[in-house]
Amino acid sequence: MVDEKPNKYEQHDSLPIPTYEEAISSRPSSSQSYLGPEEVSHDAERQGLLARDRPPQNNGYEPPTVESARSSLDFLPSSEGSSRRNSADALQREIQEMDIEEPGDPNIRLRTSRFSKRITSLTHSLSSINLPFRQWLPSGQYLRAKVPSWPQALRFQPNWIIVGRIFAIFLVVFIIWLFFISDLFSVRSARMNSMFDPENLRTYVLNHIDADNIRRNLQYATKYDHMAGTEGSYTHAIWVETAFQQAGLERVGLEKFEVYLNNPKIGGRRVAIIDPPELQWMAKLEEELVYPVEWAAQQTPVFHGHSKTGNITGPLVYANYGFREDFERLAKEGINLEGSIALVRYYGTQADRALKVKAAQLAGAIGCIIYSDPAEDGFLKGEPYPKGRYMPDDAVQRGSVALSSWVVGDVLSPGYASLPGEQRREPVENNPGLVKIPSIPLAWRDAQKLLQALKGHGKKITDAEARGGVPGVEWWTGDSGSPTVHLMNDQDEREREGIYNVLGRITGVEQSEKSIIVGNHRDAWCFGGADPGSGTAVMLEVVRIFGELTTAGWRPRRTIEFASWDGEEYNMIGSTEHVENRIADLRRDGFAYLNVDVGVSGTDFKAAGPIFATTLKRVLDRVKDPQDGNRTFRQIWEANQTTMAGLGSGSDFVAFLDLAGTSSIDMGFHGLPYPYHSCYDNYDWMNTYGDPEFQYHKALAQIWALLILDLADRPILPFDMNVYAQEVAKYANELEKYVESKSTKSSPAINLTPLKSAANDFVVSAKRFEDWGAAWEKTVRESGGFEPNTLAQQRIAHNTKMADFETNLLDVDGGLPGREQFKHIIFAPQLWDTYGTAYFPGVRDAVEEGEWELAQRQADKAASILSKAAKLLVS
């Protein structure tokens, strides 16, 4: 994930993986290419891509070759001949034999009659119809026998071919009437009473998620590093594409974009004390080798993605967490930061590393070093790896310093997709999505030397909150007379580097154009055990399960799209470019987006996205905690009084929610700190400390799969508009308190009455809207599961209105002032806290900057958009 957010939410056998040569030499005919308008998809193209579509660069970081990981493509056993069942018929029988009641109200379940199950097969093939009245139809021989004999001259000679054709026409007309006009054989009512009982499907999913499959998926996913833009990431794309094909997904293929990326040049990074001579020293920078020497080339270098190239020297100044307030405090103490190199630590209440660099830049610093402090994620928390789960002294948190609050996706193409051949490109210089001073991450092992060198310079730090946990340090701020530090960050910057999303789908049968989108990013800063490998391993198991269901003949009402994103770590690039490439389609047809980033790093289930509150609780009620088999996750959720907060930023849901207006949820199992974004986040860490039995991976797969089923196959889309409306009303009240806290005599509080009134209108509209759903359910239940066509059409319109509500909250023709790429009036990343959630961000941004007239205009606009959306919901 782009960054770990400590307060993010206020929160049969393995897949048969081919050899790499097999993967690139042949692709099943079902595979569809998404390589762009001018691309070709053949073997030569794929071989060319292994050279990264450009000449080798001797002075740059070269991606790992796949030969060293070649054996890993064969270490997953083949699934041939080892299936739990031998045919689709056997799978159908297994599903049909399940008959377990769903927890909760037993009346909610729609039971099927024997008759409706029999007639469901009518929808599959007209050629197999056995009409119930056929036995009473007279045969041709019978009619001829009964026709009276007439004299030869008067005898009529009928043309039986013409008679047969006329009869066939009447028969076809009758069948058309029967299927498409009469409610007797309504396709939709047949779907509701289909052979695949919804409860049986849920039980099948729960019982057939395989923890060992997930373990093997993660073993492969972490075999070598796979940063975006490298051969490792491309090889992973081929692996995921193959898994999608093996599961039988439709329209499987790669989606290519050409985006701005950077990698450090060999020998191009340096942090050193160069003056005074007696303190001269140079940082090691790199982590120790995590794996044996033969793996050395596969361990990514330490750097910041999207960092500024630079070669600078200046006095060192320590600035705590690097917040704007920290730099303001230094200025008040008389510490001059002009021309300095700022040393700050990770985390704090504003965890985004990019904002630390930007704050240093605004304070006058010419460079920024960010180190991992043991008080946050190291030995002061517990035993460091390999003896425990925490960061060792040489571990470094890599990560992006792209300004995601200002520009998300490819920073050179904000608002439009960076497809191959796209001519529009924004300049790198003065790009609002990029910082303007060089930066580099550091382990506390190296930061210790820098902190010790500050002794006696500037002000001695007495505030315990401003001191870190690095041992052997007397904490001083430093000043313009501090030791001189040399910071070099020479980057290989490429404006058009290829990244590859992997896409596949299961087409729905009722509203095939409407989609439930399921996503996880694939790229990692190194091996990616927890981030994102745990999520990838789980998603592939979910795909396998849904492949088995489709093999048995099951189809969802709504289309399910699966996506493996590339380039998330740099700036949520792959998902954002995908959204921008189909923005109109998603605003019209995107029903929901389900995101998992870090799938498992602990045992606490967290989720965000209030509109999903009810469906998530229903799912959690079916899955038990592996550590406490007597309690479901719903019981734990309610005992902890957990609520569904809004979404901020930091992962691939951003573009779907904030740009396209697609309702989104982000979820996963989180816990104590781990070696985040370092090469120690690998399979060995997960297998030893993260989830040794892979039971929480299994639980996440169950939750994810059941949630997909609920959203894709329930007759009424299971959004909770009442909960959403109540949360929005709460957000409006919180905004009023925030504005009052910022107001002064010279800047009086703005009038939020229209916005609060619009939020209350939403509460009323949501209640009225949900009443229709309850009435529909009662009507269908009392009719034994039968749904007339007219009622089905009303239900479909009801679902569409429900999904459209989120899209109607977009300021499509405007956007947030100064960062117009973001369109949602309620949710967006906070301007100065990317991973926090800014409710009504247009108002908050303006208040934060002291622009009160703009704040009033933004409040009035938000009120108007929210009021209109509430009216459309019940119109």
Disulfide bonds with the S-S distance in Angstrom:
Cys526-Cys679 2.02
